Amino acid sequence: MNLGTKKSYYVFSKTDIKKFKEENNKPLEYIDLIKLVIDTNSELLKLYELNTKSVEISKFNKNDSLIHSQLLKLPLEADTDFDKILVNFNETKPPKIGKVTKVDKATKDLTVINDKANYIERKDFEKISIIGFSLMTVFIIVIGFVLNQSINRGNSEQEKLSQELIITQLETSGKYDKVAQKMKEFDYPKKDIVNMYLENGQFVNALKADKKAFTSVLDKIDKMDNKEQQEALNELKKANITSKKESISLDLRLALLNKDIDFLKKNIKSVDSQALSNRIVKLFIDEKEYASANEQLKFFANKALDKQAKQAEHDDKKQALTNKVNELKKAISDTQKQLDGKNKQLSDLHKQLDDLNKNDKSPDKGKHVADKNKEIDNANKDKNKISDILKDQQGKEKEAQKAVDDFK
């Protein structure tokens, strides 16, 4: 049977299924009809019990003549072979192989040719007739073989397509273990089964199908967003189906997502791919762990990241020097305020001493003057200390500024 490429009109009636209403009176190829039914069936399986919906499918040719009509109840089981159920909608038939007619026509043509060739003798004609008939017989056998091969190839393609439709139906319904089972029955390579699991995020099943698929599993996970990566990695850890070395690979990725710098530092040598190394180096740079970034780059070189790490470290060092200058300037400003405050205190004390000398008439005037002088002496000592601190800070600020100016 040939699924064909000619489009016919399909009318979907006696139904309240939205998808069929939208596709009503549409020119479709037979294969597109099968896919439409499979997709609709998959959606209905998620919403309804079996046999609760129906649709009447009618096929018309371009002259609006009815070719076939059939009532279909949906949804059906996920592994239903819809190609067999809807086979009557495929009007194309395998070619029939003629036998006698082709031989007769060939012999007749051969006779006509020989009638026109008057110079050929009767004996030669008999020889030619025998040879011609023999060649024609061989020709018919060859044609028959070719047609048979073509039919077999068509049947093989039909069977393959039928298998693909079953697999698509099951996969759309989320029955991945059944998909794998069918793929094994249909002699699909193990690699195809693994890829089916990977495409559907079934990483544990992918590894169960083939232990050697670990690298492919990680490559797929590494391309997911952070939340999905964590979920997938934790699921693999929980399944406990990886080797010790593979388990470390999972831990490294989890540590990267959780920004566990200490774990990453301790396991730099266990990083298993360039892509993972690049991600870890970027995290080290972001966290200003430049020594660790340089160490990681020894195992998986990356010129661009090496340049980025060196530039970031350079900029951070310069910024640190600039920050030190700014801190010292602020300290100098604060110290200057203390010194200004101490000078004001001394000025007030001297005014108080003058007032005592002029206006104090009490018997304890001497003691009052002595106490005030003592306050002045202590204030002067404090002033000298603050002045020394200020000079020290100003000296350090000059050195720090020179370090910034000299930094390259």
ZASE-17889 format. One record per residue (C-alpha): residue number from 1; y, z, x; residue in three letters. Coordinates in steps of 0.25 Angstrom, whole numbers, plus 5000, padded with zeros to 4 digits. Example, Ala and Ser with C-alpha at 12.3 -4.5 7.8 and 13.67 -1.06 7.14 Angstrom:
residues 2
1/4982/5031/5049/Ala
2/4996/5029/5055/Ser
***
This chain:
residues 408
1/5000/5000/5000/Met
2/5014/4996/5005/Asn
3/5025/5006/5002/Leu
4/5035/4994/5003/Gly
5/5049/4992/5005/Thr
6/5053/4986/4992/Lys
7/5061/4994/4982/Lys
8/5059/4996/4968/Ser
9/5066/5003/4957/Tyr
10/5061/5017/4953/Tyr
11/5065/5024/4941/Val
12/5062/5039/4939/Phe
13/5062/5044/4925/Ser
14/5057/5055/4916/Lys
15/5061/5065/4927/Thr
16/5072/5076/4929/Asp
17/5070/5076/4944/Ile
18/5084/5074/4950/Lys
19/5079/5066/4962/Lys
20/5072/5056/4954/Phe
21/5084/5055/4944/Lys
22/5093/5052/4956/Glu
23/5083/5041/4961/Glu
24/5081/5035/4947/Asn
25/5081/5019/4947/Asn
26/5082/5018/4962/Lys
27/5076/5006/4971/Pro
28/5066/5013/4980/Leu
29/5055/5010/4990/Glu
30/5041/5015/4987/Tyr
31/5042/5025/4999/Ile
32/5055/5030/4994/Asp
33/5049/5033/4980/Leu
34/5038/5041/4987/Ile
35/5049/5049/4996/Lys
36/5057/5052/4983/Leu
37/5045/5058/4976/Val
38/5041/5066/4988/Ile
39/5055/5071/4990/Asp
40/5057/5075/4976/Thr
41/5043/5081/4975/Asn
42/5046/5090/4987/Ser
43/5059/5095/4980/Glu
44/5052/5098/4967/Leu
45/5041/5105/4974/Leu
46/5051/5116/4978/Lys
47/5057/5117/4964/Leu
48/5045/5115/4954/Tyr
49/5031/5118/4951/Glu
50/5022/5106/4952/Leu
51/5022/5095/4941/Asn
52/5035/5100/4934/Thr
53/5043/5087/4936/Lys
54/5040/5072/4933/Ser
55/5046/5059/4936/Val
56/5043/5045/4931/Glu
57/5044/5035/4942/Ile
58/5045/5020/4938/Ser
59/5046/5008/4948/Lys
60/5053/4995/4944/Phe
61/5054/4982/4952/Asn
62/5067/4975/4954/Lys
63/5065/4968/4940/Asn
64/5064/4981/4933/Asp
65/5049/4980/4930/Ser
66/5042/4993/4930/Leu
67/5032/4993/4942/Ile
68/5026/5007/4940/His
69/5029/5020/4933/Ser
70/5023/5034/4936/Gln
71/5026/5048/4931/Leu
72/5026/5058/4943/Leu
73/5026/5073/4941/Lys
74/5033/5081/4952/Leu
75/5032/5089/4960/Pro
76/5018/5087/4966/Leu
77/5011/5094/4978/Glu
78/5018/5092/4992/Ala
79/5007/5084/4998/Asp
80/5006/5074/4986/Thr
81/5004/5060/4991/Asp
82/5015/5053/4982/Phe
83/5012/5040/4988/Asp
84/4999/5039/4981/Lys
85/5005/5045/4968/Ile
86/5016/5034/4968/Leu
87/5008/5023/4974/Val
88/5009/5014/4961/Asn
89/5024/5013/4964/Phe
90/5021/5005/4976/Asn
91/5019/4991/4971/Glu
92/5016/4984/4984/Thr
93/5001/4980/4986/Lys
94/4993/4977/4999/Pro
95/4992/4962/5001/Pro
96/4979/4955/4996/Lys
97/4971/4947/5007/Ile
98/4967/4934/5002/Gly
99/4954/4927/5006/Lys
100/4949/4914/5000/Val
101/4963/4909/4997/Thr
102/4968/4909/5011/Lys
103/4955/4903/5017/Val
104/4956/4891/5006/Asp
105/4971/4889/5009/Lys
106/4969/4889/5024/Ala
107/4957/4879/5022/Thr
108/4965/4870/5013/Lys
109/4976/4870/5023/Asp
110/4967/4866/5034/Leu
111/4961/4855/5026/Thr
112/4975/4849/5023/Val
113/4978/4849/5037/Ile
114/4966/4842/5041/Asn
115/4967/4832/5030/Asp
116/4981/4828/5036/Lys
117/4975/4827/5050/Ala
118/4968/4813/5048/Asn
119/4965/4811/5062/Tyr
120/4956/4823/5063/Ile
121/4941/4820/5062/Glu
122/4932/4826/5052/Arg
123/4924/4833/5062/Lys
124/4936/4839/5068/Asp
125/4941/4843/5054/Phe
126/4928/4850/5052/Glu
127/4930/4858/5065/Lys
128/4944/4861/5062/Ile
129/4940/4865/5048/Ser
130/4930/4875/5054/Ile
131/4940/4880/5064/Ile
132/4951/4881/5054/Gly
133/4942/4889/5044/Phe
134/4938/4898/5055/Ser
135/4952/4900/5059/Leu
136/4956/4903/5045/Met
137/4945/4913/5043/Thr
138/4949/4920/5056/Val
139/4964/4919/5050/Phe
140/4960/4925/5037/Ile
141/4952/4936/5044/Ile
142/4964/4939/5053/Val
143/4973/4939/5041/Ile
144/4964/4948/5034/Gly
145/4964/4958/5046/Phe
146/4979/4958/5047/Val
147/4980/4960/5032/Leu
148/4970/4971/5033/Asn
149/4977/4978/5044/Gln
150/4990/4977/5037/Ser
151/4984/4983/5025/Ile
152/4978/4994/5033/Asn
153/4992/4996/5040/Arg
154/4999/4997/5027/Gly
155/4989/5007/5022/Asn
156/4991/5015/5034/Ser
157/5006/5015/5033/Glu
158/5004/5019/5018/Gln
159/4995/5030/5022/Glu
160/5005/5035/5033/Lys
161/5016/5034/5023/Leu
162/5008/5042/5013/Ser
163/5006/5053/5023/Gln
164/5020/5053/5027/Glu
165/5024/5055/5012/Leu
166/5014/5067/5011/Ile
167/5020/5073/5023/Ile
168/5034/5071/5019/Thr
169/5031/5078/5005/Gln
170/5025/5090/5012/Leu
171/5036/5091/5022/Glu
172/5047/5090/5012/Thr
173/5040/5102/5004/Ser
174/5040/5110/5017/Gly
175/5024/5111/5018/Lys
176/5024/5109/5033/Tyr
177/5010/5114/5035/Asp
178/5005/5104/5025/Lys
179/5013/5093/5032/Val
180/5006/5097/5045/Ala
181/4993/5097/5038/Gln
182/4995/5083/5033/Lys
183/5000/5078/5046/Met
184/4988/5082/5053/Lys
185/4979/5075/5042/Glu
186/4987/5062/5044/Phe
187/4985/5063/5059/Asp
188/5000/5066/5063/Tyr
189/5002/5069/5077/Pro
190/5004/5084/5080/Lys
191/5018/5081/5085/Lys
192/5022/5076/5071/Asp
193/5017/5089/5065/Ile
194/5025/5097/5074/Val
195/5038/5089/5072/Asn
196/5036/5090/5057/Met
197/5036/5105/5059/Tyr
198/5048/5105/5068/Leu
199/5056/5096/5059/Glu
200/5054/5107/5048/Asn
201/5057/5119/5056/Gly
202/5042/5123/5056/Gln
203/5042/5128/5071/Phe
204/5031/5137/5070/Val
205/5022/5127/5064/Asn
206/5026/5117/5074/Ala
207/5021/5126/5085/Leu
208/5008/5129/5078/Lys
209/5006/5114/5076/Ala
210/5008/5111/5091/Asp
211/5011/5122/5102/Lys
212/5017/5112/5111/Lys
213/5028/5110/5101/Ala
214/5036/5122/5106/Phe
215/5047/5114/5113/Thr
216/5049/5105/5101/Ser
217/5050/5117/5092/Val
218/5061/5123/5102/Leu
219/5068/5110/5102/Asp
220/5069/5110/5087/Lys
221/5073/5124/5086/Ile
222/5084/5123/5097/Asp
223/5091/5112/5088/Lys
224/5092/5122/5076/Met
225/5104/5131/5073/Asp
226/5104/5145/5078/Asn
227/5099/5152/5066/Lys
228/5087/5142/5064/Glu
229/5084/5143/5078/Gln
230/5082/5158/5077/Gln
231/5074/5157/5065/Glu
232/5065/5147/5071/Ala
233/5063/5154/5084/Leu
234/5060/5167/5077/Asn
235/5050/5161/5069/Glu
236/5043/5155/5081/Leu
237/5043/5169/5088/Lys
238/5038/5175/5075/Lys
239/5026/5165/5075/Ala
240/5022/5169/5089/Asn
241/5016/5156/5092/Ile
242/5023/5153/5105/Thr
243/5019/5156/5120/Ser
244/5026/5166/5128/Lys
245/5035/5155/5135/Lys
246/5038/5149/5121/Glu
247/5042/5163/5116/Ser
248/5052/5164/5127/Ile
249/5058/5151/5123/Ser
250/5060/5156/5109/Leu
251/5066/5169/5114/Asp
252/5076/5162/5122/Leu
253/5081/5154/5111/Arg
254/5082/5166/5102/Leu
255/5089/5173/5113/Ala
256/5099/5162/5114/Leu
257/5102/5162/5099/Leu
258/5104/5177/5100/Asn
259/5112/5176/5113/Lys
260/5102/5186/5120/Asp
261/5108/5183/5134/Ile
262/5100/5194/5141/Asp
263/5087/5187/5136/Phe
264/5092/5173/5140/Leu
265/5096/5178/5154/Lys
266/5082/5184/5156/Lys
267/5075/5171/5152/Asn
268/5083/5160/5158/Ile
269/5070/5155/5165/Lys
270/5063/5154/5152/Ser
271/5072/5144/5145/Val
272/5064/5131/5142/Asp
273/5073/5120/5139/Ser
274/5087/5114/5143/Gln
275/5092/5115/5129/Ala
276/5089/5130/5128/Leu
277/5095/5132/5142/Ser
278/5108/5125/5138/Asn
279/5109/5134/5126/Arg
280/5107/5147/5134/Ile
281/5117/5142/5145/Val
282/5127/5140/5134/Lys
283/5125/5154/5129/Leu
284/5126/5160/5143/Phe
285/5139/5153/5145/Ile
286/5144/5158/5132/Asp
287/5140/5172/5135/Glu
288/5146/5170/5149/Lys
289/5133/5172/5156/Glu
290/5136/5162/5167/Tyr
291/5125/5167/5177/Ala
292/5114/5166/5166/Ser
293/5120/5152/5162/Ala
294/5119/5147/5177/Asn
295/5105/5153/5178/Glu
296/5100/5146/5166/Gln
297/5106/5133/5171/Leu
298/5097/5134/5183/Lys
299/5085/5131/5175/Phe
300/5091/5121/5165/Phe
301/5103/5114/5172/Ala
302/5114/5109/5163/Asn
303/5126/5103/5170/Lys
304/5135/5104/5158/Ala
305/5132/5119/5155/Leu
306/5132/5122/5170/Asp
307/5147/5117/5170/Lys
308/5150/5124/5157/Gln
309/5144/5137/5163/Ala
310/5152/5136/5176/Lys
311/5165/5133/5168/Gln
312/5163/5144/5158/Ala
313/5161/5154/5170/Glu
314/5173/5149/5177/His
315/5182/5150/5165/Asp
316/5176/5164/5162/Asp
317/5179/5169/5176/Lys
318/5194/5164/5175/Lys
319/5196/5170/5162/Gln
320/5190/5183/5167/Ala
321/5201/5183/5178/Leu
322/5212/5179/5168/Thr
323/5207/5190/5159/Asn
324/5208/5200/5171/Lys
325/5222/5195/5174/Val
326/5226/5198/5159/Asn
327/5220/5211/5159/Glu
328/5227/5215/5172/Leu
329/5240/5210/5166/Lys
330/5238/5219/5153/Lys
331/5234/5231/5162/Ala
332/5247/5229/5170/Ile
333/5255/5228/5157/Ser
334/5249/5241/5152/Asp
335/5251/5248/5165/Thr
336/5266/5243/5166/Gln
337/5268/5249/5152/Lys
338/5262/5263/5157/Gln
339/5272/5262/5169/Leu
340/5283/5259/5160/Asp
341/5280/5271/5151/Gly
342/5279/5280/5163/Lys
343/5292/5275/5169/Asn
344/5298/5279/5155/Lys
345/5292/5292/5155/Gln
346/5298/5295/5169/Leu
347/5311/5291/5164/Ser
348/5310/5300/5153/Asp
349/5306/5312/5162/Leu
350/5318/5310/5171/His
351/5327/5310/5159/Lys
352/5321/5323/5154/Gln
353/5322/5329/5169/Leu
354/5337/5326/5169/Asp
355/5339/5332/5155/Asp
356/5332/5345/5160/Leu
357/5341/5345/5172/Asn
358/5353/5344/5164/Lys
359/5350/5351/5152/Asn
360/5339/5361/5154/Asp
361/5346/5375/5154/Lys
362/5333/5383/5152/Ser
363/5328/5393/5163/Pro
364/5315/5384/5164/Asp
365/5323/5372/5168/Lys
366/5317/5371/5181/Gly
367/5303/5371/5176/Lys
368/5307/5360/5166/His
369/5313/5352/5177/Val
370/5300/5354/5185/Ala
371/5291/5350/5174/Asp
372/5299/5337/5171/Lys
373/5298/5333/5186/Asn
374/5283/5336/5186/Lys
375/5282/5326/5174/Glu
376/5290/5316/5181/Ile
377/5281/5317/5193/Asp
378/5269/5315/5185/Asn
379/5275/5303/5178/Ala
380/5278/5297/5191/Asn
381/5264/5299/5196/Lys
382/5259/5292/5183/Asp
383/5269/5281/5186/Lys
384/5265/5278/5200/Asn
385/5250/5277/5195/Lys
386/5254/5267/5185/Ile
387/5262/5259/5195/Ser
388/5250/5259/5204/Asp
389/5241/5254/5193/Ile
390/5251/5244/5189/Leu
391/5252/5238/5203/Lys
392/5237/5238/5204/Asp
393/5236/5230/5191/Gln
394/5246/5220/5195/Gln
395/5239/5218/5209/Gly
396/5226/5215/5201/Lys
397/5233/5206/5191/Glu
398/5238/5198/5203/Lys
399/5225/5197/5209/Glu
400/5218/5193/5195/Ala
401/5229/5182/5193/Gln
402/5226/5176/5207/Lys
403/5211/5176/5204/Ala
404/5214/5168/5191/Val
405/5224/5159/5198/Asp
406/5214/5156/5209/Asp
407/5202/5154/5200/Phe
408/5196/5140/5200/Lys
***
